[in-house]
Amino acid sequence: MSTLAAQQPMQWRLLILLIIAVFVNYIDRGNLSVSAATITDELKLTPAMMGQLSSAFFWTYALFQVPAGWLVQRYDVHRVFAIGFLLWSLATAFTGLTNSFVTLFAFRLILGVGESVAYPAFSRIIAKDFPENQRGKANGFIDAGSKLGPA
């Protein structure tokens, strides 16, 4: 029985990059909860403010997934994904430099915008670059990456 690796080396490399991307995606979205105690103390945040910070990501993430889907259908999916990845990476990097609730909130919103591109792009890339009989396996590996990130 042949595997994806034996049949299509370029697809396998692409899949590894997608798995790494989703792994990073889930680390970035969860980093606030890991550092919540420290951030709360340093920025003197109330529980309500932490709740707003925790939900800010999901406001833009949910809102922008439909436009992200449109973008990956209309333009080169690899470029759209690269821009989204860059945006969420910069938001995560600048999160570490923030010293106020407002800027941290803004970076969480930007993180949601950048990450909203991920799943529409993953779906488009798999549909475009993988044969039909390998798409389930590719999706399974990507989903595994999404579970390893929070772990």
Backbone hydrogen bonds, N-H to C=O, Kabsch-Sander energy under -0.5 kcal/mol:
donor,donor_aa,acceptor,acceptor_aa,energy
7,Q,3,T,-2.3
8,Q,4,L,-2.6
12,W,8,Q,-2.1
13,R,9,P,-2.2
14,L,10,M,-2.4
15,L,11,Q,-2.8
16,I,12,W,-2.3
17,L,13,R,-2.1
18,L,14,L,-2.3
19,I,15,L,-2.5
20,I,16,I,-2.4
21,A,17,L,-2.5
22,V,18,L,-2.5
23,F,19,I,-2.2
24,V,20,I,-2.7
25,N,21,A,-2.6
26,Y,22,V,-2.2
27,I,23,F,-1.7
28,D,24,V,-3.0
29,R,25,N,-2.0
30,G,26,Y,-1.1
31,N,27,I,-0.9
31,N,28,D,-0.5
34,V,30,G,-1.3
35,S,31,N,-1.6
36,A,33,S,-0.6
39,I,35,S,-2.7
40,T,36,A,-2.9
41,D,37,A,-1.9
42,E,38,T,-2.8
43,L,39,I,-2.8
44,K,40,T,-0.7
45,L,40,T,-1.7
50,M,46,T,-2.2
51,G,47,P,-2.2
52,Q,48,A,-2.1
53,L,49,M,-2.4
54,S,50,M,-2.6
55,S,51,G,-1.9
56,A,52,Q,-1.8
57,F,53,L,-0.8
59,W,55,S,-1.5
60,T,56,A,-1.5
61,Y,57,F,-2.4
62,A,58,F,-2.2
63,L,59,W,-1.9
64,F,60,T,-2.5
65,Q,61,Y,-0.7
65,Q,62,A,-0.7
66,V,62,A,-0.5
68,A,64,F,-2.4
69,G,65,Q,-2.3
70,W,66,V,-2.0
71,L,67,P,-2.4
72,V,68,A,-2.4
73,Q,69,G,-1.2
74,R,70,W,-2.1
75,Y,71,L,-2.9
80,V,76,D,-2.4
81,F,77,V,-2.7
82,A,78,H,-2.1
83,I,79,R,-2.4
84,G,80,V,-2.4
85,F,81,F,-3.0
86,L,82,A,-2.5
87,L,83,I,-2.6
88,W,84,G,-2.7
89,S,85,F,-2.2
90,L,86,L,-2.7
91,A,87,L,-2.3
92,T,88,W,-1.9
93,A,89,S,-2.6
94,F,90,L,-2.9
95,T,91,A,-1.3
96,G,92,T,-0.9
96,G,93,A,-0.7
97,L,94,F,-1.2
98,T,94,F,-0.6
98,T,95,T,-1.0
104,L,100,S,-2.1
105,F,101,F,-2.9
106,A,102,V,-2.3
107,F,103,T,-2.4
108,R,104,L,-2.0
109,L,105,F,-2.0
110,I,106,A,-2.4
111,L,107,F,-2.3
112,G,108,R,-1.8
113,V,109,L,-1.8
114,G,110,I,-2.7
115,E,111,L,-2.7
116,S,112,G,-1.3
117,V,114,G,-1.1
118,A,115,E,-1.3
119,Y,115,E,-0.5
121,A,117,V,-2.3
122,F,118,A,-3.1
123,S,119,Y,-2.5
124,R,120,P,-2.2
125,I,121,A,-3.1
126,I,122,F,-2.6
127,A,123,S,-2.4
128,K,124,R,-2.3
129,D,125,I,-3.3
130,F,126,I,-1.6
134,Q,131,P,-2.4
135,R,131,P,-0.7
135,R,132,E,-0.9
138,A,134,Q,-2.3
139,N,135,R,-2.7
140,G,136,G,-2.2
141,F,137,K,-2.3
142,I,138,A,-2.2
143,D,139,N,-2.6
144,A,140,G,-2.2
145,G,141,F,-2.0
146,S,142,I,-1.7
147,K,143,D,-1.2
148,L,144,A,-1.8
149,G,145,G,-1.6
151,A,147,K,-0.9
